Amino acid sequence: MRTLESIREALPGYARDLQLNLGSVLTPAGAPGLSERQIWAVALAAAVASRNVAFSRELQALAAPHLDAAHVTAAHAAAAVMGMNNVYYRFLHLVEDPEYAQLPARLRMNVLASPGIARADFELLSLAVSAINGCGTCVASHERQLRGHGLTREAVQSAVRIAATLHAVARVLESDAGIEHAAAA
């Protein structure tokens, strides 16, 4: 298993900003308003949503000391259900035909009603994944829910900063691995 430091060192020189950000956003000082458990749960959900399997596994191993089984499951569940919802609700937004919004979604989303962790924590995970997936409707909805749960704007921003950084790191690692593979061939 790699350490956070070895992941940072694996990033190529052109991604120096990501190295620096990865070193800060996963700390309480670098993610104001979030608990350590929230930080690592958001990071895991973001890693899973970024679709880099190797990176997701490494991040889950790094997150394990900070998360209980319910939060690990919830991070995966948020990535899964938001993977579906973000496509559907982004379609409703982009199609510019309000009649579609009147039709029932007919998609199961039971985990939203019973996520197995505090609702505010699941909303953080959902926000992070929705930001990665680019669904404005879902981002706005989850942000409103989080503010309704009493989270500050700084806490919301922290979750999105974690998501942005983890997503970028996952993509660079995947891209760099592809470049190395192509060069070796």
C-alpha positions, 0 to 999 in steps of 0.5 A: 500500500502506498502512503499519501506521501508516495502518491504525492511523489508519484505525480509528475512535475507538471502536477506540482499544484496537485501535490501541494493541494493533496498534502493540505486538503486531507487535513483538518487545517486544510478542510475547515469545517469538516471533521477528520471522518468527513474529510476521509469519507468525502475523499473516498467518495471522490476517488470512487467517482473519479473512476481510477480503480487503482487510486480508489483502492489506495485511497480506501486503504488510506482512509480505513483508519479514519472511517468505520464500515458504514462510512466506507459503504456510504462513500461507495453508495454515494458514488453509485447513486449520484453516478445515476442521478447526476446523468438523469438530473443533468438531462432534465436541466439541459433538455430545456423542456419542463414537461420532462421534470413532471414525469416520475423519475422511476429510478430507485434511490432508496439509499438517499432515505436510509444512507446508514450514516448521518444525513448531513455526512451523506449530503457531503458525499453526494455533493462531492460526487455531483461536483465531479460529475458536473450536475448543477441541479444536484450540486445546488440541491445538496448545497441547500440541504447541507446549509439546512443541516447547519454546515457553513459555506466554508465546510461546503467549500472544503468538501468540493475542494477535496473532490476537485483535488482527488479527482484531478489526482486520479485523472493525472495518475491514470493519464500518466500511467497510460503515457508510461504504458504507451512509451514502453510498448 
